[in-house]
Each structure stands twice: as C-alpha cells, then as structure tokens.
Amino acid sequence: MALGWAVLVGGLAQLLFQLPHLHKIGMLVLPRLNLKDTGSVSWMYYADRLMELPAGVLGVALGTILLPALSKTHAGASREDYSKLLDWGLRLCLVAVNKEMENLRAAKAIGGNLQAEVTLYAEDSLIADLNKLGNELRFVLITSTASLAPLTSAPNDAVETEVAGLKLKVLKSGHAKCARCWHHREDVGVNPAHPEICGRCVDNIEGAGEASKFWFDNNLSMYQQIVIIPDYFSWTLAYNTGAAFSFLADAAGWQRWFFAAIAVMVSAVLVVWLKRLKSGETWLAVALALVLGGALGNLVDRVVFGHVVDFILLHWHQQ
C-alpha cells in the first residue's frame, strides 16, 4: 500500500515541479483527448511519458525486494545461495540462446524462434536448474522444442556460448506448424477431428485445458498453493480488491467501481485505437488486443466478483 502511494506521490511531485517552469516559458497547455495517427510526435511523446511509471515501479521493486534479498543472503555468508540468486535471472533470460537465434535469422536459416528446435548441452548444475522448468522450457525459450543434454555429449558443431558450461545447437524444425499455437510439433494432425493443431492444443480445447481463474476460484481455498517449480513458482488463489502493490485495497468498497470505470475508459481508448490502425500494423494490433483482453478481464472481475482473481505467484526461495 505504501509503495503504491509512493509512486503516485512521486508522479504528482514531478508534475507540480514542472508546472511553474512550463508557465514561465509559455508552454503550459491544458490536457485534451486527441487520438492522433500512430507515429505522430505527440503519440511518441506520451508513449515515452507512460514508460516512466512502469520503469519506476520496476526500479522500486528491484530496490525493495531483490537487492535486500541478495544482501541478506550474502550477509549470512551463504555465497552459494547468493550466486544462485544472481545467476537465476541470467539463466532464465538465456541471452546466449537469443543471440544464436538472431544469428540464424540474419542468415535466413530460420524465419522465427518457433521454427527452431534447440538442444542445450550444459553442466550438471545448470541442467538441474533448467530441469525445474520441465516441459515449460520451450516456452521460456520461445522455441518449438527444447531439450537438455550433458555438456560432455555436445557435438563438434555445437555453438560455444558466453555462459560458462553451456553449449547449444539449433536446428530448423521439420514438423508441421500448429494453426493455434504456431509451434512446430510432431503431433500436429494426429487427432483426425483437429487436423491442423497439436496435441496440447487439442487437450486445451476438448479436455481440462489450461488452468483458468474460474477453476482456481471453485477448487482452491484462499492462499492455498499448488507448487509448479519448487522454491520459485506456485499457483496460489488470492483476491485483490486494489491495484498493483495492493494500492487502495483497504478502501471501503468504492474502489471496486473506481477501477471498473478506469477499465471501461481504457477499453474504449484501446477500441478506438484499434479501429484507427492502418493495414500492415499487425503486431501492434496483436499487442493492443492483448492489453484490451486484460482490461476487459479486469472489468469483468471487478463487476462480477468485486475483486480481481489472481493465481500466479513468483517467489524467491527463503531459507
């Protein structure tokens, strides 16, 4: 709660500091709603301004959560745990894999990451960490297939990376492309009722599918955890009546309709923006549609439940 107020007060303080100077030089203007064409100077300017809030929140989170955790671990003379905390983020980013993907795209060997099948040849300690991701490793790498193998079994043509104890080899997939998830999988078309999609997508359509907030809401007790990756990732049911960092969560109930109104306004702006897009701006349209989906989901939760149903929990291992 205090963190949310700190971000809000910081933004207001910045505005109050700028107002007299803008008035002095004759550049003080009143706000107005004007959805200019994509690419205009005003659009770029406000996009840059909007980046300050999430960037500031990430900076606050880094300073209040990650760095104290690192300092505490280091102060306890646990150098191994301290190193693991530092290395985990680097390993998840897998800069080396992304770099090789860029090289292959530049050489026209692959058209995109989802055309790739990657094998990571790593030391045992690194394999143990990456094995925690299980079948999700390919989604972290954004590849169609991802497998792990001992470093000693790396072939001569495996690429040496800048990460100690890691080599990799990337091949272009020869499997068909799933029309639903775009992954190239060997089981595309195996189900005759769905000849264009993979087995995972068939399960999502016909079976229990991917977890949804409604399943969690009906089957989990409040704050009950289902461990996915031990020490790092869990499913946990929680109700958030406020915004990020529990901002306004302790209000008397009016915040339900306050945030619902914000969701309506944001959704309206996104719909207008989508309608004004020009042909060829496919990726921007996809990005805006995803944001719109999140805004509508937030609106439904606020109106139907009175709170947002959250069930994803990322956490550091605590000794």
C-alpha positions in Angstrom: 0.0 0.0 0.0 2.8 2.4 1.0 4.7 1.6 -2.2 1.6 2.4 -4.4 1.2 5.7 -2.6 4.9 6.5 -3.0 4.7 6.0 -6.8 1.6 8.2 -7.0 3.0 11.0 -4.8 6.3 10.9 -6.8 4.4 11.4 -10.1 2.4 14.3 -8.6 5.6 15.9 -7.2 7.2 15.7 -10.6 4.1 17.4 -12.2 4.0 20.2 -9.6 7.7 20.9 -10.1 7.2 21.2 -13.8 4.1 23.4 -13.9 5.6 26.8 -12.9 8.5 26.3 -15.3 6.2 25.4 -18.1 4.1 28.5 -17.3 7.2 30.7 -17.3 8.3 29.7 -20.8 4.7 29.8 -22.1 4.4 26.1 -22.8 1.7 25.3 -20.2 -1.2 23.7 -22.1 -4.5 22.2 -20.9 -5.0 18.5 -21.4 -7.3 17.3 -24.2 -8.2 14.0 -25.7 -6.8 13.7 -29.3 -6.0 10.3 -30.7 -3.5 11.2 -33.4 -2.3 8.9 -36.0 0.2 6.2 -35.0 3.7 7.6 -35.3 2.9 11.2 -34.7 5.2 13.3 -32.4 2.5 13.6 -29.7 1.9 9.8 -29.7 5.7 9.1 -29.4 6.0 11.8 -26.6 3.2 10.4 -24.5 4.4 6.8 -25.1 7.7 7.9 -23.6 6.0 9.6 -20.7 3.9 6.5 -20.0 7.1 4.4 -19.8 8.2 6.3 -16.7 5.6 4.8 -14.4 6.3 1.0 -15.0 10.0 1.7 -15.2 9.8 3.5 -11.8 7.8 0.6 -10.3 10.3 -1.9 -11.5 13.1 0.2 -10.0 11.3 0.4 -6.7 10.7 -3.4 -6.8 14.3 -4.0 -7.6 15.4 -1.9 -4.7 12.9 -3.1 -2.1 12.7 -6.8 -2.9 15.6 -8.3 -4.9 18.5 -6.3 -3.6 17.6 -6.7 0.1 17.3 -10.5 -0.5 20.7 -10.6 -2.1 22.2 -8.6 0.7 20.6 -10.7 3.4 21.9 -13.9 1.7 25.4 -12.5 1.3 25.4 -11.2 4.9 24.6 -14.7 6.1 27.9 -15.9 4.4 25.9 -18.2 2.1 27.9 -17.5 -1.0 26.4 -20.4 -2.9 22.9 -19.2 -2.4 23.9 -15.6 -3.2 25.4 -16.8 -6.5 22.3 -18.8 -7.4 20.1 -15.7 -6.9 22.4 -13.7 -9.2 22.6 -16.4 -11.8 18.9 -17.4 -11.9 17.8 -14.3 -13.7 20.6 -14.5 -16.2 19.9 -18.1 -16.9 16.2 -17.5 -17.4 17.0 -14.7 -19.9 19.3 -17.1 -21.7 21.0 -14.3 -23.6 23.2 -16.9 -25.3 20.2 -18.6 -26.9 18.6 -15.4 -28.1 21.9 -14.3 -29.6 22.2 -17.5 -31.6 18.6 -17.2 -32.8 19.4 -13.7 -34.1 22.4 -15.0 -36.0 20.3 -17.7 -37.6 17.5 -15.3 -38.5 20.1 -13.0 -40.1 21.5 -15.9 -42.1 17.9 -16.8 -43.2 18.4 -20.3 -41.6 15.1 -19.8 -39.7 12.3 -17.4 -40.1 11.5 -17.1 -36.4 12.1 -18.7 -33.0 9.2 -21.0 -33.3 10.8 -22.7 -36.3 13.7 -23.7 -34.1 14.5 -26.9 -32.2 17.2 -26.2 -29.6 19.4 -28.6 -27.6 21.2 -27.2 -24.6 24.4 -29.0 -23.6 25.2 -28.0 -20.1 27.0 -28.9 -16.9 25.1 -30.9 -14.3 24.4 -27.9 -12.0 22.9 -25.9 -14.8 20.8 -28.8 -16.1 19.5 -29.3 -12.6 18.3 -25.7 -12.5 16.8 -25.8 -16.0 15.1 -29.1 -15.3 12.9 -27.3 -12.8 11.1 -25.8 -15.8 10.2 -29.2 -17.1 8.1 -29.0 -20.3 7.9 -25.3 -19.9 11.5 -24.8 -21.0 10.5 -24.4 -24.7 8.0 -21.7 -23.8 10.7 -19.8 -21.9 13.0 -20.0 -24.9 10.1 -19.3 -27.3 11.1 -22.4 -29.4 9.0 -25.3 -30.7 11.3 -27.9 -29.0 13.9 -27.5 -26.2 15.9 -30.4 -24.7 18.8 -30.8 -22.3 21.9 -32.9 -22.6 25.2 -33.3 -20.7 28.0 -31.0 -21.8 30.3 -33.9 -22.5 27.9 -35.2 -25.2 28.0 -31.9 -27.2 28.8 -32.5 -30.9 31.7 -30.7 -32.6 29.3 -28.3 -34.4 27.6 -27.2 -31.1 27.9 -23.4 -30.6 30.1 -22.2 -27.7 28.3 -19.6 -25.7 29.4 -16.9 -23.3 27.8 -18.7 -20.4 30.2 -20.9 -18.6 29.3 -24.6 -19.0 26.8 -24.1 -21.8 26.8 -25.0 -25.5 23.8 -25.2 -27.8 22.7 -26.5 -31.2 19.8 -25.1 -33.1 18.0 -26.9 -36.0 15.1 -25.8 -38.2 12.1 -27.9 -37.3 10.8 -30.2 -40.0 7.4 -30.7 -38.3 4.1 -29.1 -39.3 3.0 -25.8 -37.8 0.1 -25.8 -35.3 -2.6 -23.4 -36.6 -3.5 -22.5 -33.0 -0.2 -22.0 -31.1 2.1 -21.8 -34.1 4.6 -24.3 -32.6 6.0 -26.9 -35.0 5.2 -30.2 -33.3 5.4 -33.8 -34.3 1.8 -34.5 -33.2 0.1 -31.9 -35.4 -2.8 -33.6 -37.2 -2.6 -36.8 -35.1 -6.2 -36.2 -33.9 -8.4 -36.6 -37.0 -11.0 -34.2 -35.5 -8.4 -31.5 -35.4 -6.1 -32.0 -38.4 -4.4 -28.6 -38.1 -3.4 -28.4 -34.4 -1.1 -30.1 -32.0 -1.9 -32.5 -29.1 -1.5 -29.8 -26.5 -4.0 -27.5 -28.2 -6.4 -30.4 -28.6 -6.3 -31.0 -24.8 -6.9 -27.3 -24.2 -9.9 -27.3 -26.4 -11.5 -30.7 -25.5 -10.0 -31.6 -22.2 -9.4 -29.8 -18.9 -7.1 -27.5 -20.8 -5.1 -24.7 -19.4 -5.9 -23.5 -15.9 -8.4 -20.7 -15.7 -9.3 -18.3 -12.9 -12.8 -19.9 -12.6 -11.2 -23.4 -12.0 -9.0 -21.9 -9.3 -11.8 -19.9 -7.8 -14.0 -23.1 -7.5 -11.4 -25.6 -6.4 -8.8 -23.9 -4.3 -9.1 -22.4 -0.8 -7.8 -18.9 -0.2 -4.0 -18.7 -0.4 -3.8 -22.5 -1.0 -0.7 -23.2 -3.1 0.0 -25.7 -5.9 3.8 -25.9 -6.4 4.8 -25.9 -10.0 8.5 -25.2 -9.7 9.7 -25.8 -6.2 11.0 -22.7 -4.4 10.2 -20.4 -7.4 6.7 -20.7 -8.8 3.3 -21.7 -7.5 -0.4 -21.4 -8.3 -2.0 -19.5 -5.4 -5.6 -18.2 -5.2 -5.8 -14.6 -3.9 -8.3 -11.8 -4.2 -7.0 -8.4 -5.0 -9.6 -5.6 -4.2 -7.0 -2.9 -5.1 -4.5 -2.4 -7.8 -0.7 -3.2 -8.0 1.1 -3.5 -4.7 -2.4 -3.6 -3.0 -3.0 0.1 -3.8 -6.4 1.1 -2.3 -7.0 -2.5 -1.3 -8.1 -1.3 2.2 -10.7 1.2 0.9 -14.3 0.9 1.9 -15.5 -0.7 -1.3 -15.8 2.3 -3.6 -12.5 1.2 -5.3 -14.4 -1.6 -7.0 -16.3 0.8 -9.2 -13.4 3.3 -9.4 -11.2 0.6 -11.0 -14.1 -0.7 -13.1 -14.6 2.9 -14.5 -10.9 3.1 -15.3 -11.1 -0.3 -17.1 -14.1 1.0 -19.2 -12.2 4.1 -20.2 -9.0 2.2 -21.1 -11.0 -0.4 -23.1 -12.8 2.4 -25.0 -9.5 4.1 -25.9 -8.0 0.8 -27.0 -11.0 0.0 -29.2 -10.8 3.4 -30.9 -7.0 3.0 -31.3 -7.5 -0.5 -32.9 -10.1 0.9 -35.3 -7.6 3.7 -36.4 -4.8 1.3 -37.1 -3.6 1.1 -40.7 -3.1 -2.1 -42.7 0.2 -3.7 -42.0 0.4 -2.9 -38.3 -0.4 -6.5 -37.4 1.9 -6.8 -34.4 0.7 -3.5 -32.9 -2.8 -4.7 -33.3 -2.0 -8.0 -31.6 -0.3 -6.2 -28.7 -3.3 -3.8 -28.3 -5.7 -6.7 -28.4 -3.9 -8.5 -25.6 -3.9 -5.3 -23.5 -7.7 -4.9 -24.3 -8.3 -8.5 -23.2 -6.6 -7.8 -19.9 -8.6 -4.6 -19.4 -11.9 -6.4 -20.1 -10.9 -9.3 -17.8 -10.2 -6.8 -15.1 -13.5 -5.2 -15.7 -15.4 -8.5 -15.5 -13.7 -9.5 -12.3 -14.5 -6.1 -10.7 -18.1 -6.1 -11.6 -18.9 -9.8 -11.1 -16.7 -10.7 -8.1 -15.8 -7.3 -6.7 -12.1 -8.1 -6.9 -9.5 -9.4 -9.3 -8.9 -13.1 -9.0 -5.1 -13.7 -9.0 -3.5 -17.1 -9.0 0.1 -16.7 -10.2 2.9 -16.4 -7.5 6.6 -15.9 -8.3 8.8 -16.0 -5.3 12.5 -16.5 -4.3 13.4 -19.5 -2.1 13.5 -18.5 1.5 15.9 -20.3 3.9 
